[in-house]
């Protein structure tokens, strides 16, 4: 089976990518499948992503300090 180039580009598919194949009402449905290494699954959890979004928002609002050295960090912490 050959997938048209415009679809490959639109879905950012590459050789070796996994596809789920289903048959429904006489049609073949291909769905890209993203696999995540088990040891990295925590990063994609709903809780972690919610916390990441909170930190990103705090960075945008200037609520977080960036220390340029350990001494600056320790001074800020008191």
PDB file with SEQRES, HELIX, SHEET and CRYST1 records, atoms N, CA, C and O in Angstrom:
SEQRES   1 A   78  UNK UNK UNK UNK UNK UNK UNK UNK UNK UNK UNK UNK UNK          
SEQRES   2 A   78  UNK UNK UNK UNK UNK UNK UNK UNK UNK UNK UNK UNK UNK          
SEQRES   3 A   78  UNK UNK UNK UNK UNK UNK UNK UNK UNK UNK UNK UNK UNK          
SEQRES   4 A   78  UNK UNK UNK UNK UNK UNK UNK UNK UNK UNK UNK UNK UNK          
SEQRES   5 A   78  UNK UNK UNK UNK UNK UNK UNK UNK UNK UNK UNK UNK UNK          
SEQRES   6 A   78  UNK UNK UNK UNK UNK UNK UNK UNK UNK UNK UNK UNK UNK          
HELIX    1 AA1 UNK A    5  UNK A   10  1                                   6    
HELIX    2 AA2 UNK A   38  UNK A   44  5                                   7    
HELIX    3 AA3 UNK A   46  UNK A   60  1                                  15    
HELIX    4 AA4 UNK A   70  UNK A   77  1                                   8    
SHEET    1 AA1 2 UNK A  18  UNK A  24  0                                        
SHEET    2 AA1 2 UNK A  27  UNK A  33 -1                                        
CRYST1    1.000    1.000    1.000  90.00  90.00  90.00 P 1           1          
ATOM      1  N   UNK A   1       0.848  -1.167   0.000  1.00  0.00           N  
ATOM      2  CA  UNK A   1       0.000   0.000   0.000  1.00  0.00           C  
ATOM      3  C   UNK A   1       0.896   1.232   0.000  1.00  0.00           C  
ATOM      4  O   UNK A   1       1.908   1.268   0.700  1.00  0.00           O  
ATOM      5  N   UNK A   2       0.530   2.229  -0.773  1.00  0.00           N  
ATOM      6  CA  UNK A   2       1.272   3.486  -0.826  1.00  0.00           C  
ATOM      7  C   UNK A   2       0.361   4.592  -0.302  1.00  0.00           C  
ATOM      8  O   UNK A   2      -0.765   4.765  -0.768  1.00  0.00           O  
ATOM      9  N   UNK A   3       0.870   5.335   0.675  1.00  0.00           N  
ATOM     10  CA  UNK A   3       0.127   6.472   1.224  1.00  0.00           C  
ATOM     11  C   UNK A   3       0.573   7.713   0.457  1.00  0.00           C  
ATOM     12  O   UNK A   3       1.773   7.963   0.346  1.00  0.00           O  
ATOM     13  N   UNK A   4      -0.364   8.494  -0.074  1.00  0.00           N  
ATOM     14  CA  UNK A   4       0.002   9.682  -0.852  1.00  0.00           C  
ATOM     15  C   UNK A   4       0.892  10.647  -0.067  1.00  0.00           C  
ATOM     16  O   UNK A   4       0.729  10.817   1.141  1.00  0.00           O  
ATOM     17  N   UNK A   5       1.830  11.270  -0.769  1.00  0.00           N  
ATOM     18  CA  UNK A   5       2.825  12.156  -0.157  1.00  0.00           C  
ATOM     19  C   UNK A   5       2.183  13.284   0.643  1.00  0.00           C  
ATOM     20  O   UNK A   5       2.674  13.626   1.718  1.00  0.00           O  
ATOM     21  N   UNK A   6       1.092  13.870   0.141  1.00  0.00           N  
ATOM     22  CA  UNK A   6       0.471  14.999   0.855  1.00  0.00           C  
ATOM     23  C   UNK A   6      -0.091  14.564   2.204  1.00  0.00           C  
ATOM     24  O   UNK A   6      -0.120  15.357   3.146  1.00  0.00           O  
ATOM     25  N   UNK A   7      -0.538  13.317   2.308  1.00  0.00           N  
ATOM     26  CA  UNK A   7      -1.045  12.802   3.584  1.00  0.00           C  
ATOM     27  C   UNK A   7       0.120  12.520   4.526  1.00  0.00           C  
ATOM     28  O   UNK A   7       0.051  12.823   5.717  1.00  0.00           O  
ATOM     29  N   UNK A   8       1.196  11.936   3.986  1.00  0.00           N  
ATOM     30  CA  UNK A   8       2.389  11.705   4.811  1.00  0.00           C  
ATOM     31  C   UNK A   8       2.885  13.010   5.412  1.00  0.00           C  
ATOM     32  O   UNK A   8       3.224  13.070   6.594  1.00  0.00           O  
ATOM     33  N   UNK A   9       2.926  14.057   4.590  1.00  0.00           N  
ATOM     34  CA  UNK A   9       3.409  15.360   5.058  1.00  0.00           C  
ATOM     35  C   UNK A   9       2.443  15.960   6.086  1.00  0.00           C  
ATOM     36  O   UNK A   9       2.873  16.449   7.131  1.00  0.00           O  
ATOM     37  N   UNK A  10       1.161  15.923   5.794  1.00  0.00           N  
ATOM     38  CA  UNK A  10       0.154  16.504   6.698  1.00  0.00           C  
ATOM     39  C   UNK A  10       0.187  15.846   8.074  1.00  0.00           C  
ATOM     40  O   UNK A  10       0.048  16.528   9.090  1.00  0.00           O  
ATOM     41  N   UNK A  11       0.369  14.531   8.113  1.00  0.00           N  
ATOM     42  CA  UNK A  11       0.370  13.789   9.380  1.00  0.00           C  
ATOM     43  C   UNK A  11       1.773  13.606   9.944  1.00  0.00           C  
ATOM     44  O   UNK A  11       1.948  12.976  10.987  1.00  0.00           O  
ATOM     45  N   UNK A  12       2.775  14.156   9.259  1.00  0.00           N  
ATOM     46  CA  UNK A  12       4.175  14.051   9.678  1.00  0.00           C  
ATOM     47  C   UNK A  12       4.579  12.600   9.889  1.00  0.00           C  
ATOM     48  O   UNK A  12       5.212  12.263  10.889  1.00  0.00           O  
ATOM     49  N   UNK A  13       4.208  11.741   8.938  1.00  0.00           N  
ATOM     50  CA  UNK A  13       4.529  10.319   9.019  1.00  0.00           C  
ATOM     51  C   UNK A  13       5.866  10.054   8.340  1.00  0.00           C  
ATOM     52  O   UNK A  13       6.203  10.677   7.333  1.00  0.00           O  
ATOM     53  N   UNK A  14       6.620   9.122   8.906  1.00  0.00           N  
ATOM     54  CA  UNK A  14       7.936   8.747   8.371  1.00  0.00           C  
ATOM     55  C   UNK A  14       8.017   7.219   8.260  1.00  0.00           C  
ATOM     56  O   UNK A  14       7.243   6.497   8.888  1.00  0.00           O  
ATOM     57  N   UNK A  15       8.949   6.754   7.464  1.00  0.00           N  
ATOM     58  CA  UNK A  15       9.168   5.317   7.330  1.00  0.00           C  
ATOM     59  C   UNK A  15       9.434   4.736   8.719  1.00  0.00           C  
ATOM     60  O   UNK A  15      10.263   5.252   9.468  1.00  0.00           O  
ATOM     61  N   UNK A  16       8.737   3.679   9.048  1.00  0.00           N  
ATOM     62  CA  UNK A  16       8.917   3.025  10.338  1.00  0.00           C  
ATOM     63  C   UNK A  16       7.902   3.445  11.393  1.00  0.00           C  
ATOM     64  O   UNK A  16       7.806   2.800  12.436  1.00  0.00           O  
ATOM     65  N   UNK A  17       7.132   4.524  11.146  1.00  0.00           N  
ATOM     66  CA  UNK A  17       6.105   4.932  12.102  1.00  0.00           C  
ATOM     67  C   UNK A  17       5.042   3.834  12.203  1.00  0.00           C  
ATOM     68  O   UNK A  17       4.757   3.142  11.225  1.00  0.00           O  
ATOM     69  N   UNK A  18       4.472   3.685  13.378  1.00  0.00           N  
ATOM     70  CA  UNK A  18       3.447   2.670  13.599  1.00  0.00           C  
ATOM     71  C   UNK A  18       2.064   3.206  13.249  1.00  0.00           C  
ATOM     72  O   UNK A  18       1.745   4.367  13.508  1.00  0.00           O  
ATOM     73  N   UNK A  19       1.254   2.336  12.656  1.00  0.00           N  
ATOM     74  CA  UNK A  19      -0.130   2.678  12.327  1.00  0.00           C  
ATOM     75  C   UNK A  19      -1.042   1.600  12.883  1.00  0.00           C  
ATOM     76  O   UNK A  19      -0.753   0.408  12.776  1.00  0.00           O  
ATOM     77  N   UNK A  20      -2.149   2.032  13.479  1.00  0.00           N  
ATOM     78  CA  UNK A  20      -3.192   1.093  13.905  1.00  0.00           C  
ATOM     79  C   UNK A  20      -4.098   0.898  12.696  1.00  0.00           C  
ATOM     80  O   UNK A  20      -4.466   1.868  12.032  1.00  0.00           O  
ATOM     81  N   UNK A  21      -4.454  -0.329  12.411  1.00  0.00           N  
ATOM     82  CA  UNK A  21      -5.292  -0.631  11.249  1.00  0.00           C  
ATOM     83  C   UNK A  21      -6.615  -1.203  11.732  1.00  0.00           C  
ATOM     84  O   UNK A  21      -6.649  -2.169  12.495  1.00  0.00           O  
ATOM     85  N   UNK A  22      -7.709  -0.589  11.274  1.00  0.00           N  
ATOM     86  CA  UNK A  22      -9.052  -1.059  11.625  1.00  0.00           C  
ATOM     87  C   UNK A  22      -9.884  -1.193  10.353  1.00  0.00           C  
ATOM     88  O   UNK A  22      -9.655  -0.496   9.364  1.00  0.00           O  
ATOM     89  N   UNK A  23     -10.831  -2.080  10.399  1.00  0.00           N  
ATOM     90  CA  UNK A  23     -11.810  -2.187   9.328  1.00  0.00           C  
ATOM     91  C   UNK A  23     -13.151  -1.752   9.901  1.00  0.00           C  
ATOM     92  O   UNK A  23     -13.562  -2.227  10.960  1.00  0.00           O  
ATOM     93  N   UNK A  24     -13.824  -0.863   9.214  1.00  0.00           N  
ATOM     94  CA  UNK A  24     -15.136  -0.396   9.676  1.00  0.00           C  
ATOM     95  C   UNK A  24     -16.013  -0.138   8.455  1.00  0.00           C  
ATOM     96  O   UNK A  24     -15.673   0.665   7.587  1.00  0.00           O  
ATOM     97  N   UNK A  25     -17.131  -0.824   8.407  1.00  0.00           N  
ATOM     98  CA  UNK A  25     -18.087  -0.663   7.308  1.00  0.00           C  
ATOM     99  C   UNK A  25     -17.429  -0.783   5.941  1.00  0.00           C  
ATOM    100  O   UNK A  25     -17.719   0.000   5.037  1.00  0.00           O  
ATOM    101  N   UNK A  26     -16.535  -1.774   5.787  1.00  0.00           N  
ATOM    102  CA  UNK A  26     -15.898  -2.016   4.497  1.00  0.00           C  
ATOM    103  C   UNK A  26     -14.776  -1.053   4.156  1.00  0.00           C  
ATOM    104  O   UNK A  26     -14.289  -1.045   3.025  1.00  0.00           O  
ATOM    105  N   UNK A  27     -14.358  -0.234   5.125  1.00  0.00           N  
ATOM    106  CA  UNK A  27     -13.267   0.716   4.901  1.00  0.00           C  
ATOM    107  C   UNK A  27     -12.093   0.340   5.783  1.00  0.00           C  
ATOM    108  O   UNK A  27     -12.269  -0.250   6.849  1.00  0.00           O  
ATOM    109  N   UNK A  28     -10.910   0.678   5.341  1.00  0.00           N  
ATOM    110  CA  UNK A  28      -9.708   0.484   6.146  1.00  0.00           C  
ATOM    111  C   UNK A  28      -9.345   1.832   6.747  1.00  0.00           C  
ATOM    112  O   UNK A  28      -9.208   2.825   6.033  1.00  0.00           O  
ATOM    113  N   UNK A  29      -9.192   1.858   8.054  1.00  0.00           N  
ATOM    114  CA  UNK A  29      -8.848   3.096   8.757  1.00  0.00           C  
ATOM    115  C   UNK A  29      -7.449   2.944   9.340  1.00  0.00           C  
ATOM    116  O   UNK A  29      -7.193   2.033  10.128  1.00  0.00           O  
ATOM    117  N   UNK A  30      -6.545   3.839   8.950  1.00  0.00           N  
ATOM    118  CA  UNK A  30      -5.173   3.853   9.467  1.00  0.00           C  
ATOM    119  C   UNK A  30      -5.048   5.021  10.431  1.00  0.00           C  
ATOM    120  O   UNK A  30      -5.379   6.155  10.086  1.00  0.00           O  
ATOM    121  N   UNK A  31      -4.571   4.747  11.636  1.00  0.00           N  
ATOM    122  CA  UNK A  31      -4.403   5.780  12.647  1.00  0.00           C  
ATOM    123  C   UNK A  31      -2.966   5.746  13.161  1.00  0.00           C  
ATOM    124  O   UNK A  31      -2.508   4.706  13.635  1.00  0.00           O  
ATOM    125  N   UNK A  32      -2.236   6.889  13.074  1.00  0.00           N  
ATOM    126  CA  UNK A  32      -0.873   6.910  13.605  1.00  0.00           C  
ATOM    127  C   UNK A  32      -0.872   6.593  15.099  1.00  0.00           C  
ATOM    128  O   UNK A  32      -1.738   7.054  15.843  1.00  0.00           O  
ATOM    129  N   UNK A  33       0.108   5.802  15.528  1.00  0.00           N  
ATOM    130  CA  UNK A  33       0.242   5.422  16.924  1.00  0.00           C  
ATOM    131  C   UNK A  33       1.571   5.964  17.439  1.00  0.00           C  
ATOM    132  O   UNK A  33       2.623   5.707  16.854  1.00  0.00           O  
ATOM    133  N   UNK A  34       1.518   6.707  18.525  1.00  0.00           N  
ATOM    134  CA  UNK A  34       2.728   7.230  19.131  1.00  0.00           C  
ATOM    135  C   UNK A  34       3.065   6.352  20.324  1.00  0.00           C  
ATOM    136  O   UNK A  34       2.237   6.152  21.213  1.00  0.00           O  
ATOM    137  N   UNK A  35       4.268   5.836  20.340  1.00  0.00           N  
ATOM    138  CA  UNK A  35       4.683   5.013  21.474  1.00  0.00           C  
ATOM    139  C   UNK A  35       5.660   5.810  22.326  1.00  0.00           C  
ATOM    140  O   UNK A  35       6.471   6.584  21.817  1.00  0.00           O  
ATOM    141  N   UNK A  36       5.564   5.606  23.597  1.00  0.00           N  
ATOM    142  CA  UNK A  36       6.416   6.301  24.560  1.00  0.00           C  
ATOM    143  C   UNK A  36       7.148   5.238  25.365  1.00  0.00           C  
ATOM    144  O   UNK A  36       6.554   4.260  25.818  1.00  0.00           O  
ATOM    145  N   UNK A  37       8.432   5.444  25.531  1.00  0.00           N  
ATOM    146  CA  UNK A  37       9.201   4.511  26.348  1.00  0.00           C  
ATOM    147  C   UNK A  37       8.597   4.469  27.749  1.00  0.00           C  
ATOM    148  O   UNK A  37       8.248   5.506  28.312  1.00  0.00           O  
ATOM    149  N   UNK A  38       8.476   3.276  28.303  1.00  0.00           N  
ATOM    150  CA  UNK A  38       7.831   3.085  29.599  1.00  0.00           C  
ATOM    151  C   UNK A  38       8.422   3.997  30.677  1.00  0.00           C  
ATOM    152  O   UNK A  38       7.689   4.569  31.483  1.00  0.00           O  
ATOM    153  N   UNK A  39       9.753   4.127  30.685  1.00  0.00           N  
ATOM    154  CA  UNK A  39      10.397   4.947  31.721  1.00  0.00           C  
ATOM    155  C   UNK A  39      10.145   6.448  31.527  1.00  0.00           C  
ATOM    156  O   UNK A  39      10.496   7.240  32.402  1.00  0.00           O  
ATOM    157  N   UNK A  40       9.550   6.853  30.412  1.00  0.00           N  
ATOM    158  CA  UNK A  40       9.236   8.264  30.191  1.00  0.00           C  
ATOM    159  C   UNK A  40       7.742   8.558  30.288  1.00  0.00           C  
ATOM    160  O   UNK A  40       7.317   9.697  30.092  1.00  0.00           O  
ATOM    161  N   UNK A  41       6.952   7.543  30.588  1.00  0.00           N  
ATOM    162  CA  UNK A  41       5.506   7.696  30.639  1.00  0.00           C  
ATOM    163  C   UNK A  41       5.025   8.710  31.657  1.00  0.00           C  
ATOM    164  O   UNK A  41       4.009   9.368  31.431  1.00  0.00           O  
ATOM    165  N   UNK A  42       5.731   8.856  32.782  1.00  0.00           N  
ATOM    166  CA  UNK A  42       5.328   9.807  33.827  1.00  0.00           C  
ATOM    167  C   UNK A  42       5.190  11.221  33.264  1.00  0.00           C  
ATOM    168  O   UNK A  42       4.313  11.975  33.687  1.00  0.00           O  
ATOM    169  N   UNK A  43       6.049  11.580  32.315  1.00  0.00           N  
ATOM    170  CA  UNK A  43       6.039  12.942  31.780  1.00  0.00           C  
ATOM    171  C   UNK A  43       4.734  13.258  31.058  1.00  0.00           C  
ATOM    172  O   UNK A  43       4.304  14.410  31.018  1.00  0.00           O  
ATOM    173  N   UNK A  44       4.112  12.242  30.495  1.00  0.00           N  
ATOM    174  CA  UNK A  44       2.892  12.441  29.717  1.00  0.00           C  
ATOM    175  C   UNK A  44       1.626  12.226  30.533  1.00  0.00           C  
ATOM    176  O   UNK A  44       0.526  12.252  29.981  1.00  0.00           O  
ATOM    177  N   UNK A  45       1.764  12.016  31.828  1.00  0.00           N  
ATOM    178  CA  UNK A  45       0.581  11.852  32.664  1.00  0.00           C  
ATOM    179  C   UNK A  45      -0.185  13.173  32.734  1.00  0.00           C  
ATOM    180  O   UNK A  45       0.394  14.251  32.596  1.00  0.00           O  
ATOM    181  N   UNK A  46      -1.471  13.071  32.948  1.00  0.00           N  
ATOM    182  CA  UNK A  46      -2.328  14.261  33.017  1.00  0.00           C  
ATOM    183  C   UNK A  46      -1.850  15.213  34.119  1.00  0.00           C  
ATOM    184  O   UNK A  46      -1.806  16.426  33.913  1.00  0.00           O  
ATOM    185  N   UNK A  47      -1.494  14.669  35.280  1.00  0.00           N  
ATOM    186  CA  UNK A  47      -1.048  15.488  36.408  1.00  0.00           C  
ATOM    187  C   UNK A  47       0.229  16.240  36.058  1.00  0.00           C  
ATOM    188  O   UNK A  47       0.327  17.445  36.294  1.00  0.00           O  
ATOM    189  N   UNK A  48       1.213  15.530  35.494  1.00  0.00           N  
ATOM    190  CA  UNK A  48       2.481  16.180  35.180  1.00  0.00           C  
ATOM    191  C   UNK A  48       2.282  17.268  34.124  1.00  0.00           C  
ATOM    192  O   UNK A  48       2.873  18.341  34.237  1.00  0.00           O  
ATOM    193  N   UNK A  49       1.480  17.020  33.121  1.00  0.00           N  
ATOM    194  CA  UNK A  49       1.249  18.010  32.069  1.00  0.00           C  
ATOM    195  C   UNK A  49       0.521  19.241  32.613  1.00  0.00           C  
ATOM    196  O   UNK A  49       0.780  20.362  32.176  1.00  0.00           O  
ATOM    197  N   UNK A  50      -0.386  19.030  33.563  1.00  0.00           N  
ATOM    198  CA  UNK A  50      -1.073  20.154  34.208  1.00  0.00           C  
ATOM    199  C   UNK A  50      -0.061  21.014  34.955  1.00  0.00           C  
ATOM    200  O   UNK A  50      -0.100  22.242  34.880  1.00  0.00           O  
ATOM    201  N   UNK A  51       0.854  20.353  35.682  1.00  0.00           N  
ATOM    202  CA  UNK A  51       1.878  21.090  36.428  1.00  0.00           C  
ATOM    203  C   UNK A  51       2.851  21.796  35.488  1.00  0.00           C  
ATOM    204  O   UNK A  51       3.286  22.911  35.778  1.00  0.00           O  
ATOM    205  N   UNK A  52       3.195  21.170  34.374  1.00  0.00           N  
ATOM    206  CA  UNK A  52       4.060  21.808  33.376  1.00  0.00           C  
ATOM    207  C   UNK A  52       3.402  23.085  32.850  1.00  0.00           C  
ATOM    208  O   UNK A  52       4.063  24.113  32.702  1.00  0.00           O  
ATOM    209  N   UNK A  53       2.098  23.016  32.569  1.00  0.00           N  
ATOM    210  CA  UNK A  53       1.368  24.180  32.066  1.00  0.00           C  
ATOM    211  C   UNK A  53       1.367  25.306  33.096  1.00  0.00           C  
ATOM    212  O   UNK A  53       1.491  26.477  32.738  1.00  0.00           O  
ATOM    213  N   UNK A  54       1.228  24.955  34.371  1.00  0.00           N  
ATOM    214  CA  UNK A  54       1.253  25.960  35.441  1.00  0.00           C  
ATOM    215  C   UNK A  54       2.609  26.655  35.490  1.00  0.00           C  
ATOM    216  O   UNK A  54       2.677  27.881  35.584  1.00  0.00           O  
ATOM    217  N   UNK A  55       3.676  25.886  35.428  1.00  0.00           N  
ATOM    218  CA  UNK A  55       5.019  26.468  35.470  1.00  0.00           C  
ATOM    219  C   UNK A  55       5.253  27.346  34.245  1.00  0.00           C  
ATOM    220  O   UNK A  55       5.814  28.434  34.372  1.00  0.00           O  
ATOM    221  N   UNK A  56       4.838  26.899  33.071  1.00  0.00           N  
ATOM    222  CA  UNK A  56       4.996  27.706  31.852  1.00  0.00           C  
ATOM    223  C   UNK A  56       4.281  29.049  31.998  1.00  0.00           C  
ATOM    224  O   UNK A  56       4.805  30.086  31.591  1.00  0.00           O  
ATOM    225  N   UNK A  57       3.079  29.021  32.583  1.00  0.00           N  
ATOM    226  CA  UNK A  57       2.324  30.258  32.794  1.00  0.00           C  
ATOM    227  C   UNK A  57       3.054  31.167  33.780  1.00  0.00           C  
ATOM    228  O   UNK A  57       3.123  32.378  33.565  1.00  0.00           O  
ATOM    229  N   UNK A  58       3.594  30.607  34.846  1.00  0.00           N  
ATOM    230  CA  UNK A  58       4.332  31.401  35.833  1.00  0.00           C  
ATOM    231  C   UNK A  58       5.586  32.008  35.219  1.00  0.00           C  
ATOM    232  O   UNK A  58       5.959  33.130  35.564  1.00  0.00           O  
ATOM    233  N   UNK A  59       6.237  31.290  34.322  1.00  0.00           N  
ATOM    234  CA  UNK A  59       7.403  31.844  33.623  1.00  0.00           C  
ATOM    235  C   UNK A  59       6.971  33.033  32.783  1.00  0.00           C  
ATOM    236  O   UNK A  59       7.624  34.076  32.813  1.00  0.00           O  
ATOM    237  N   UNK A  60       5.879  32.898  32.031  1.00  0.00           N  
ATOM    238  CA  UNK A  60       5.380  33.990  31.183  1.00  0.00           C  
ATOM    239  C   UNK A  60       5.025  35.216  32.015  1.00  0.00           C  
ATOM    240  O   UNK A  60       5.223  36.348  31.573  1.00  0.00           O  
ATOM    241  N   UNK A  61       4.502  34.995  33.216  1.00  0.00           N  
ATOM    242  CA  UNK A  61       4.080  36.098  34.087  1.00  0.00           C  
ATOM    243  C   UNK A  61       5.232  36.673  34.902  1.00  0.00           C  
ATOM    244  O   UNK A  61       5.040  37.619  35.666  1.00  0.00           O  
ATOM    245  N   UNK A  62       6.424  36.110  34.744  1.00  0.00           N  
ATOM    246  CA  UNK A  62       7.589  36.608  35.462  1.00  0.00           C  
ATOM    247  C   UNK A  62       7.582  36.282  36.943  1.00  0.00           C  
ATOM    248  O   UNK A  62       8.215  36.983  37.732  1.00  0.00           O  
ATOM    249  N   UNK A  63       6.886  35.242  37.329  1.00  0.00           N  
ATOM    250  CA  UNK A  63       6.786  34.874  38.742  1.00  0.00           C  
ATOM    251  C   UNK A  63       7.932  33.991  39.213  1.00  0.00           C  
ATOM    252  O   UNK A  63       8.069  33.754  40.413  1.00  0.00           O  
ATOM    253  N   UNK A  64       8.751  33.504  38.298  1.00  0.00           N  
ATOM    254  CA  UNK A  64       9.843  32.619  38.666  1.00  0.00           C  
ATOM    255  C   UNK A  64      11.177  33.319  38.466  1.00  0.00           C  
ATOM    256  O   UNK A  64      11.363  34.051  37.493  1.00  0.00           O  
ATOM    257  N   UNK A  65      12.094  33.095  39.377  1.00  0.00           N  
ATOM    258  CA  UNK A  65      13.424  33.676  39.279  1.00  0.00           C  
ATOM    259  C   UNK A  65      14.366  32.657  38.644  1.00  0.00           C  
ATOM    260  O   UNK A  65      14.269  31.456  38.897  1.00  0.00           O  
ATOM    261  N   UNK A  66      15.263  33.152  37.828  1.00  0.00           N  
ATOM    262  CA  UNK A  66      16.302  32.305  37.252  1.00  0.00           C  
ATOM    263  C   UNK A  66      17.610  32.704  37.907  1.00  0.00           C  
ATOM    264  O   UNK A  66      18.043  33.851  37.802  1.00  0.00           O  
ATOM    265  N   UNK A  67      18.236  31.752  38.583  1.00  0.00           N  
ATOM    266  CA  UNK A  67      19.519  32.010  39.233  1.00  0.00           C  
ATOM    267  C   UNK A  67      20.634  31.759  38.225  1.00  0.00           C  
ATOM    268  O   UNK A  67      20.639  30.746  37.527  1.00  0.00           O  
ATOM    269  N   UNK A  68      21.568  32.686  38.159  1.00  0.00           N  
ATOM    270  CA  UNK A  68      22.687  32.546  37.231  1.00  0.00           C  
ATOM    271  C   UNK A  68      23.869  31.821  37.859  1.00  0.00           C  
ATOM    272  O   UNK A  68      24.852  31.525  37.180  1.00  0.00           O  
ATOM    273  N   UNK A  69      23.778  31.537  39.142  1.00  0.00           N  
ATOM    274  CA  UNK A  69      24.832  30.782  39.818  1.00  0.00           C  
ATOM    275  C   UNK A  69      24.242  30.147  41.072  1.00  0.00           C  
ATOM    276  O   UNK A  69      23.153  30.510  41.519  1.00  0.00           O  
ATOM    277  N   UNK A  70      24.981  29.192  41.629  1.00  0.00           N  
ATOM    278  CA  UNK A  70      24.530  28.582  42.883  1.00  0.00           C  
ATOM    279  C   UNK A  70      24.489  29.619  43.998  1.00  0.00           C  
ATOM    280  O   UNK A  70      23.580  29.613  44.827  1.00  0.00           O  
ATOM    281  N   UNK A  71      25.467  30.500  44.013  1.00  0.00           N  
ATOM    282  CA  UNK A  71      25.510  31.529  45.050  1.00  0.00           C  
ATOM    283  C   UNK A  71      24.285  32.427  44.974  1.00  0.00           C  
ATOM    284  O   UNK A  71      23.693  32.760  46.001  1.00  0.00           O  
ATOM    285  N   UNK A  72      23.900  32.822  43.760  1.00  0.00           N  
ATOM    286  CA  UNK A  72      22.715  33.652  43.595  1.00  0.00           C  
ATOM    287  C   UNK A  72      21.465  32.907  44.063  1.00  0.00           C  
ATOM    288  O   UNK A  72      20.586  33.511  44.679  1.00  0.00           O  
ATOM    289  N   UNK A  73      21.374  31.630  43.787  1.00  0.00           N  
ATOM    290  CA  UNK A  73      20.260  30.816  44.243  1.00  0.00           C  
ATOM    291  C   UNK A  73      20.215  30.759  45.752  1.00  0.00           C  
ATOM    292  O   UNK A  73      19.164  30.983  46.354  1.00  0.00           O  
ATOM    293  N   UNK A  74      21.344  30.460  46.370  1.00  0.00           N  
ATOM    294  CA  UNK A  74      21.391  30.359  47.833  1.00  0.00           C  
ATOM    295  C   UNK A  74      21.093  31.710  48.491  1.00  0.00           C  
ATOM    296  O   UNK A  74      20.408  31.760  49.513  1.00  0.00           O  
ATOM    297  N   UNK A  75      21.605  32.811  47.911  1.00  0.00           N  
ATOM    298  CA  UNK A  75      21.315  34.138  48.445  1.00  0.00           C  
ATOM    299  C   UNK A  75      19.819  34.417  48.407  1.00  0.00           C  
ATOM    300  O   UNK A  75      19.262  34.971  49.355  1.00  0.00           O  
ATOM    301  N   UNK A  76      19.170  34.035  47.310  1.00  0.00           N  
ATOM    302  CA  UNK A  76      17.726  34.278  47.173  1.00  0.00           C  
ATOM    303  C   UNK A  76      16.938  33.425  48.171  1.00  0.00           C  
ATOM    304  O   UNK A  76      15.917  33.860  48.702  1.00  0.00           O  
ATOM    305  N   UNK A  77      17.423  32.210  48.416  1.00  0.00           N  
ATOM    306  CA  UNK A  77      16.728  31.327  49.367  1.00  0.00           C  
ATOM    307  C   UNK A  77      16.930  31.742  50.811  1.00  0.00           C  
ATOM    308  O   UNK A  77      16.166  31.352  51.695  1.00  0.00           O  
ATOM    309  N   UNK A  78      17.972  32.541  51.045  1.00  0.00           N  
ATOM    310  CA  UNK A  78      18.230  33.015  52.398  1.00  0.00           C  
ATOM    311  C   UNK A  78      19.057  32.033  53.137  1.00  0.00           C  
ATOM    312  O   UNK A  78      19.383  32.254  54.303  1.00  0.00           O  
TER     313      UNK A  78                                                      
END                                                                             
